[in-house]
Amino acid sequence: MSHVFVSYARVCKNYVDRLADELEERGIPVWQDTEQLRFGEVWDARVNDAIRGASLVVLVVSREWCDSEPCQNEASQARYYKRPILEVSLERDVERTAVQIANEYRRVSPISSLTATVETRAEGWLKGGHRRRDLLRGRSLREMTRMRKKTRGTSPLTVNAERYVRASRRHARGVRVFAVISALIVFWAFSAYNQVRNAARETSLVGSRSYANSMLVYASAVGNRVNPYVTADGTLRLLDDEGYAQDAALNDGYSTQLMMRSALDAITPTEQMDAEEADSRGFSFPDAARTRAAVEASGVTAELSENGAVVTLSTDGDSGTLVTARLEMPSFDLSFSPDGRYLAVLGEGGIAILDGHQGSQLLFLNGTQNPEGSTLAWSPDGSLVAVRTPQDYVFSWSVRQDTTILATTGSTFVDGASVKGGELAAFLASDGSITFVDVTSGSIEDVDESLEAAEALHLAPGPGEKDFYVVALLADDPDATRLIHVDCAAGTVAELPLPDGLVPTCVSAVAGGSELAVGCEGALLVLDATGGVQNRVDGLNVSAVAMDADGRVFAGTQSGDLVVLEPGASEVSRPESAVTHGGTTPLAIAVGSGRAVSVGKGTACGNGSRSLTREWGTWVERDGITSSMTDSASPYARTIAASSDGSLFVCGLSDGTLVTFFPEDGFGVSARHELGSELRGIVISSDRTSIIGAAGDGTIVRVAVDLAANDQQALRDRLDERVRQGLEFGLYHNEADIS
C-alpha cells in the first residue's frame, strides 16, 4: 500500500506531528505538506501528486481547517481522485485516533490502492507526451482490467485515467496481435522449412537446407524478442498437436530439435524477489536511472547518447574514445559489472550485455517489460544482473550461466592442446610461453618460458608428457616461421629443420607424438618424432592440418580446399563436395570418430565451417557444425577441438561464441555467447561435461557442456519451465482476460 495523506490547518501541527509519529510506529507512511515542502517548491503540483497516490486521505477537521482555502482544495482533490476519506476530530485522543486511522488504512480495498497507482501513472503519461513506454502493461494492466469488469458502470477512475487505461489496453492488444503474428511466422517457417528440406532431399538443391534452417531460426528470434513465453507456449502446443505427432515428415527428430532449441534462444529471468530480499543479497539499485557509468580500476567510462540509442566507451587516458556501439533499442540506464568485464544497458524491451571494453554485444536478456524509472544492479560477484521496476518488482538474470572465470593472465593465447592423458591443458601464448592448467581443478600448475618467440602460432603435443612441437617466429630470427621442439620437462628448445627451406604454417600430431603433420607454404609433410620425412606432397599452400589416430592427414589450403592424405599415399584425395566453398579458408581442423570438421573464414555464414565424413568408401564434404545453427555473425573461427572418442566437437568463434556439437546425435549444435574474447585454445574434459579454454585476452575459463542440448525430453522440460516461470512471475498470462 501507499501512504496516508493528512490534511490539516497549520495551528494543529503539534497534534498532527504526534499523530504521524503514532502511525509511523505502526508501519504506516504519512505525507504532511508542511513537512514535505520547502520554500520555493510548486505547492499545487506536489500536493496533487501526494493526494493522487494516497491510499487514504485523513481530514483533521477544525474551525481553522474549515476556513482554510488550501485545506478545502485538498479535500476537493481527494474527492476528484476518488480517494478514501476519513474525517477525525482534534478532540479525540491521539493514540485512539491513530488506531482508528490504522484500521481504516488496512481496510482500504486493493481496488483503491490500484486506482491510486493508475492515477499517478496517468498523470505522468499525460505530462510526458503520451509515450508508449509509460503505458500500463503486464500485471498492472491485468489487475486494472479485472477491476474495471467488477466495477462496470461505476468506474473509480478520473476521465484522464480512463483515457490512460484505454490507451494501455489498445497498446496491449497490438502487442498481443504482434506476438500471435510472430508465433504464426514461426510455425509458417517451420512448415516452409520442411517443404524446402524435402525438396532438397529430392533434388539435392545446394544450400536449401541451410536456407530453411536460417528461416526458422530467424522467425523464432522475432517471436522471442516480442514475447518468449508466447513462443515457448506455442511450441509446446504444436508438439502436443495430434496431427503434428502423426506426421512423420514433420516430426522427424531433427526438425523438432531445431524448433525447440530456437524457441529457447531467449534468455529470460530466473528469479523474482522483492526489494528487501534484493537488498539483502547485495543488489544496490540507484535512486534514479543513469546515463553514465564508470569503472574506477580501469578508468573506462560508458555514456548513453541523448536519445539512448548509442553508448560510447571511453577512457580518461591517452586512448580517448574506445568504441561507439549502436544499441538495438532506446535505453535509459546502464551499469558496469563489479569487475568491469560487462556493461549492462537497460531499455524497455530488455537488457543488452556488452563487453566492458570492446563494446560488442554478448547477450540480450528479455522476458520483462521495463518501464522508464526501472533501474539496474549487479550481484556482488557479477554473475547476476537485476532490474527493479517502479512498482518494486525485482527480476534477475544469470549473465555467466555456464562460464566460470578461472584466471586472468597477461598472456595473449593462440593455441591449446590436451596432454598427460587429458589431465592437463596446455595453452600456447604469442610470446612462446606455455601455461599448464589442471583440467579437474581448473588451477594453473605451471608456466613454461623456455621458448622465446617473437610470435608463436601453433602447437601440437610431442611424445613426452610436457613435450611439444611449436610453429613460431623466433625472437632472435623473426624473418620466417620455424618448427621448434620444446621439451618443458627438460627445459630444452631445438629447431627441427625442414627440407628445401620450407616455411611451416601449422602442425598436428597423432596421439603420443610419434608422427606429426606439418603444413607449409608449398607442401604437406609427414615427419617422425625426430623430424625425419615420412611423406611429402608438393603443390599445396596449407593453412590448417590435423592427424587422426591412424595417421591420416586432413589439410585445408589457402585456396579453400579440404584434402585427405591417406597413410602411405603419394597424393592427396579431394572429397566429393555437397557444398559451395564460397572462398573459404580453413584455419583449424579437428578429427574424431571418422569425421573431420574445419572452421575458418569466408562464407556467407561467416565462420567457414565444413565437415568431411566417410560415406560408402568416399570422403564427402558437407556443411559444417556452424553453417546455420547459430545466429552468430562471427566472421571467422580459428580453433576447434574434439573429445578423445570423437563424440563431441567444440569450437570458438571470433566474437566469443562457443559452439558444441554431438555428431552422434545428428541434431546440430548448441551455442552460447558469454565471453567477449575469442577462445584460441580448447581442451575437453575426459567426461565431456566441461571444457577448459584460453582466450585471446588472457582469460582462462571453464565452460559447462550442455549434455542435454540434443535431448528432446530435456528441451521440452525447459520449455515447460519457461512457461511456468512466466506465469509464476506474472510476466505471461495465457488466458484471454484483456478484451
VOMIVO-810192 format. One record per residue (C-alpha): x, y, z; residue in three letters. Coordinates in steps of 0.05 Angstrom, whole numbers, plus 5000, padded with zeros to 4 digits. Example, Ala and Ser with C-alpha at 12.3 -4.5 7.8 and 13.67 -1.06 7.14 Angstrom:
BEGIN
524649105156ALA
527349795143SER
This chain:
BEGIN
500050005000MET
501850734992SER
501851295043HIS
496651665084VAL
495652395065PHE
493952845124VAL
490253505111SER
490253995169TYR
490654725189ALA
497554955210ARG
495255135280VAL
494254385291CYS
501354205272LYS
503353945342ASN
497353485344TYR
498653225274VAL
506053125287ASP
504452675347ARG
499152315304LEU
504252205248ALA
509251905298ASP
503951425324GLU
502151205253LEU
509351105230GLU
510750685292GLU
505250235265ARG
508750195198GLY
504250685161ILE
507751225120PRO
504951925127VAL
505352515079TRP
504753215110GLN
505053815066ASP
508554285114THR
513853755129GLU
514953535057GLN
515054205022LEU
520854705023ARG
520455445007PHE
520055574932GLY
517154894910GLU
510854864868VAL
505754724921TRP
499854524879ASP
503654004838ALA
506853674898ARG
500453644939VAL
496353394879ASN
501452834867ASP
501252644941ALA
493652614943ILE
493152244877ARG
497951704902GLY
495051634973ALA
491451014997SER
487651425048LEU
486452175058VAL
485452385131VAL
482053055144LEU
483753335213VAL
477453765219VAL
477654415260SER
474755115253ARG
481355345222GLU
481154755173TRP
474154945150CYS
476455665139ASP
482755465101SER
482355515025GLU
488455035015PRO
485254525061CYS
478654565022GLN
482554474958ASN
485853854986GLU
479053555004ALA
476453714934SER
482453394901GLN
481452764944ALA
474252724921ARG
476152844848TYR
481252274850TYR
476151844888LYS
480851724946ARG
478051405010PRO
476951975060ILE
476851935136LEU
474952535180GLU
477952565250VAL
476953055306SER
482153445346LEU
478353305410GLU
479852555407ARG
485952245440ASP
491852195392VAL
493051455405GLU
485751265394ARG
485551685331THR
491851325306ALA
488550645318VAL
482350875280GLN
486551115221ILE
490750485221ALA
484550045219ASN
481550445163GLU
488150435125TYR
488449685128ARG
481249625106ARG
482650025042VAL
480949564984SER
486149334934PRO
481949704882ILE
483250364917SER
490750234920SER
490750034847LEU
486950654825THR
491951084864ALA
497650774824THR
493950854758VAL
492151574772GLU
499351734787THR
501951394725ARG
496451704682ALA
498752394704GLU
505952224685GLY
503551954618TRP
499852604602LEU
505653044624LYS
510752604586GLY
507352694519GLY
503352034515HIS
509551604509ARG
508350864499ARG
513750684549ARG
509450994604ASP
503250574590LEU
500750024636LEU
502749324618ARG
503448634648GLY
500748504718ARG
498449224730SER
494249234666LEU
491248554681ARG
489248774751GLU
486249414726MET
482349034672THR
479448564724ARG
477649164769MET
474049524712ARG
469948894698LYS
467848854771LYS
466049584775THR
462849654706ARG
458550284704GLY
461650574768THR
468850694748SER
473250944806PRO
477851294757LEU
478052014733THR
476952184660VAL
484352254647ASN
485851584680ALA
480451254638GLU
483751534575ARG
490351254600TYR
487550554613VAL
484150534545ARG
490750724511ALA
494350194551SER
489349664530ARG
489849864457ARG
497349804461HIS
496949134497ALA
492248864443ARG
497149094390GLY
502848744425VAL
498748114432ARG
496948134358VAL
504348234341PHE
506147644386ALA
500947204353VAL
503447404285ILE
510547254307SER
508446564331ALA
504946444264LEU
511346654229ILE
515046134270VAL
510045584250PHE
509945814178TRP
517545804176ALA
517445114206PHE
512644864153SER
516645204098ALA
523044924127TYR
520444214119ASN
517944344049GLN
524644614028VAL
528344054064ARG
524143534029ASN
525543873963ALA
532943853979ALA
532443113991ARG
529243003924GLU
533143493881THR
539743573920SER
538744323919LEU
545244613946VAL
544145084005GLY
536644974011SER
537144634078ARG
541445194105SER
536545704080TYR
530645344113ALA
534545284178ASN
536146024177SER
528846204163MET
526345804222LEU
531646074269VAL
530146794247TYR
522646714257ALA
523746444327SER
528347024342ALA
522847514323VAL
517847164368GLY
522847124426ASN
524047874423ARG
516648024426VAL
514647514478ASN
519046904493PRO
513446594535TYR
508546614477VAL
513846284433THR
515245734484ALA
507845614497ASP
506245604422GLY
511845094410THR
509144644465LEU
502144684435ARG
504844484367LEU
508643894397LEU
502143664430ASP
498143734366ASP
495643054344GLU
496743194270GLY
503943404283TYR
505342784325ALA
502742334269GLN
506342684212ASP
513042324205ALA
515342824152ALA
514743404201LEU
516343054266ASN
522942764242ASP
527242894303GLY
531943394271TYR
526443894255SER
523343824324THR
530043914356GLN
531544544318LEU
524644834332MET
525344724407MET
532345004412ARG
530445614371SER
524545734418ALA
529345714478LEU
534446204450ASP
531646784490ALA
534646894559ILE
529147024609THR
529547194684PRO
530646614731THR
528646944796GLU
523547444822GLN
524447774890MET
522148374929ASP
526448984940ALA
528048785012GLU
530748104991GLU
534648424934ALA
537948904983ASP
539748335030SER
543247964972ARG
547548554955GLY
543848854895PHE
544849604903SER
539849974860PHE
540750714847PRO
535451224864ASP
534751414791ALA
536851154723ALA
543851354699ARG
546351574631THR
553651504652ARG
557550954687ALA
564950844701ALA
569950314724VAL
574750624773GLU
580150094766ALA
580950174690SER
578350884681GLY
573450644627VAL
567151064622THR
560550894587ALA
555651434567GLU
548851394533LEU
547051874477SER
541452364487GLU
536451914452ASN
539051284487GLY
540650924422ALA
548250954425VAL
553250814481VAL
560351074478THR
566050754516LEU
571951194531SER
577851264578THR
581051854613ASP
587851654587GLY
591151774520ASP
586551284486SER
580451734489GLY
574251424457THR
575050674454LEU
568750484416VAL
561750714399THR
556350174399ALA
549350254370ARG
544049934413LEU
538149524390GLU
533249954430MET
532850644463PRO
535850554532SER
535550944597PHE
540150624649ASP
546950284648LEU
551849964697SER
558549614695PHE
559348934730SER
563748964793PRO
569848714755ASP
568549174695GLY
568248584646ARG
560948714626TYR
556649324614LEU
549149234623ALA
544649724586VAL
537249744603LEU
531649914556GLY
524249794557GLU
524849144518GLY
530648824555GLY
537948864577ILE
543748874528ALA
550148574558ILE
556248874525LEU
563648724531ASP
566149234581GLY
572049444538HIS
570449264465GLN
563149464467GLY
560848844428SER
554148554449GLN
554747874483LEU
547747734507LEU
540748024504PHE
536447884566LEU
528947974560ASN
522347694583GLY
520248304623THR
517448994607GLN
521749534639ASN
518050194643PRO
522050834649GLU
524150904721GLY
526750194724SER
533950124745THR
539649624741LEU
544149294793ALA
549248734794TRP
550348184845SER
556848284884PRO
560247714846ASP
557947974778GLY
554347324759SER
547347624762LEU
544248264737VAL
537548504761ALA
532149014744VAL
527949384795ARG
521449674767THR
517950294796PRO
513049804828GLN
518849494866ASP
518648834827TYR
525748564821VAL
527648054767PHE
534647754759SER
538247404701TRP
544446974700SER
549847304659VAL
555046754661ARG
550446154667GLN
555545644642ASP
562246024644THR
566946084704THR
572946544701ILE
578846124728LEU
584446634718ALA
586247284685THR
593347294658THR
597447794618GLY
598347294561SER
595547304491THR
593646584479PHE
593846304408VAL
593045534413ASP
591944964461GLY
592844204468ALA
591043644516SER
596843284549VAL
598342774603LYS
592442344584GLY
587542924587GLY
589443124658GLU
592843764636LEU
591144314586ALA
597044664554ALA
595845354525PHE
600945704479LEU
601646454484ALA
604146904428SER
610747024466ASP
612246274465GLY
610446134538SER
606245524553ILE
601245534611THR
599144864642PHE
592244824674VAL
589644244714ASP
583244024678VAL
579843764741THR
581144344789SER
582044904738GLY
588245154773SER
594545384737ILE
600044874752GLU
605945184715ASP
608145684663VAL
614045474620ASP
618046034587GLU
623445614553SER
621545864483LEU
622646604470GLU
618546764408ALA
617147404370ALA
610547074352GLU
608246364367ALA
602646084323LEU
601145344334HIS
602944764379LEU
601944014378ALA
603643514434PRO
610143114427GLY
612042434454PRO
613442674526GLY
608542894580GLU
610543624571LYS
613543584502ASP
611144004443PHE
612144184371TYR
611244934360VAL
610745364297VAL
613646044315ALA
617646644294LEU
623846644339LEU
625647264378ALA
632847264351ASP
630647084279ASP
623747374264PRO
624347344188ASP
620846674177ALA
617046164218THR
620645554245ARG
618544864271LEU
621044824343ILE
621344234390HIS
620244474462VAL
621343974519ASP
618644334580CYS
620643774628ALA
627943814605ALA
627844564592GLY
630644464521THR
628844824456VAL
631144554388ALA
629344724317GLU
627244164270LEU
629844384202PRO
625144254143LEU
627544024074PRO
628744524019ASP
627745114066GLY
620245004070LEU
616745514115VAL
611845184164PRO
604845474175THR
601544964221CYS
602844304257VAL
598943704284SER
600943034314ALA
598042344328VAL
596842154400ALA
603542034432GLY
607242494384GLY
610641924345SER
608642244278GLU
606942964261LEU
604043314201ALA
606843984182VAL
603344454135GLY
607944904095CYS
607845434041GLU
608444963982GLY
608044264012ALA
604843804063LEU
609843394104LEU
609242784149VAL
615142724197LEU
617342254251ASP
618842494322ALA
626042674303THR
624043084242GLY
625342544190GLY
620942594128VAL
615942014122GLN
611742304067ASN
611342934025ARG
606143233977VAL
608243863939ASP
603944403908GLY
599744553969LEU
599545204008ASN
596944924074VAL
593045354123SER
590744824172ALA
592444094187VAL
590243524232ALA
592042784241MET
587542224265ASP
589641624306ALA
591041214242ASP
596041734216GLY
591142004164ARG
592342744150VAL
586743254136PHE
589143914108ALA
585944574089GLY
589145024036THR
589445764024GLN
585145653962SER
579545374005GLY
580244633992ASP
579744074043LEU
584143474024VAL
585842804054VAL
592642444054LEU
591741714069GLU
597441344105PRO
602741164054GLY
599241513996ALA
603441943950SER
597842413931GLU
592142753969VAL
584942573953SER
579743113943ARG
572942933973PRO
566342973936GLU
563243643955SER
555943753971ALA
557144493988VAL
559945103955THR
566345363986HIS
564746103977GLY
572146293981GLY
573145984050THR
580045874081THR
580445334134PRO
584245574196LEU
583444984243ALA
581344254237ILE
579443734289ALA
578442984277VAL
574842424312GLY
570441824300SER
571141814225GLY
569642554218ARG
573843174206ALA
571043864219VAL
574344514196SER
573045234216VAL
575845854183GLY
573346464147LYS
569946684084GLY
562846404080THR
556246764080ALA
555046444148CYS
561546754170GLY
565646214203ASN
567845754146GLY
565445114179SER
565444474137ARG
565843734153SER
568543114120LEU
565342434131THR
566741754103ARG
560741524062GLU
560840884020TRP
568340874018GLY
568841603996THR
570242244035TRP
564442734027VAL
564743474044GLU
558443784074ARG
556144384114ASP
560044444179GLY
557544474250ILE
556245224250THR
553345314180SER
546445554200SER
545545314272MET
547645954307THR
545746674299ASP
552946894309SER
555547404259ALA
562647184273SER
566947294212PRO
571646724227TYR
573846184276ALA
580945964290ARG
580345394339THR
576644734344ILE
577644114388ALA
574743414391ALA
573842954451SER
578242344455SER
572641894429ASP
570542384375GLY
563442444402SER
563943184418LEU
566743774378PHE
567644464407VAL
569745094370CYS
570645824389GLY
568246374343LEU
571647034337SER
566047424372ASP
566746994435GLY
561246494419THR
562645774439LEU
559445224397VAL
558744494418THR
556743934371PHE
554943204385PHE
555342864316PRO
552742204343GLU
546042534359ASP
545542834289GLY
541443434312PHE
546244014304GLY
549444444355VAL
548744844419SER
551645544423ALA
552746044479ARG
555646744479HIS
558346924548GLU
565347164531LEU
567747794498GLY
574147504472SER
575346924424GLU
577546264454LEU
584146064419ARG
585545434458GLY
580444904478ILE
581344254518VAL
575343794531ILE
574943424598SER
575142664594SER
567842614617ASP
565643144565ARG
562043554619THR
566444164612SER
571844504572ILE
577844904594ILE
579045484547GLY
584146034539ALA
582146684505ALA
586047184466GLY
585347694522ASP
589047244571GLY
582846974606THR
582546234625ILE
575545964634VAL
571645344649ARG
565145264608VAL
560044734625ALA
557944304565VAL
550444254557ASP
549843494552LEU
542243554546ALA
542344044488ALA
540243504439ASN
535543124486ASP
528443244464GLN
525343104532GLN
530243564567ALA
528644114517LEU
521244014527ARG
522144064602ASP
525844724592ARG
520044984550LEU
515144774605ASP
519545124657GLU
519745764616ARG
512245794611VAL
511445624685ARG
516246164706GLN
512846674662GLY
506146514695LEU
509146494765GLU
512747154757PHE
506647494727GLY
510347614662LEU
505747184619TYR
498347054621HIS
495546534574ASN
488146684589GLU
484547184545ALA
482547664601ASP
484548304565ILE
478848474519SER
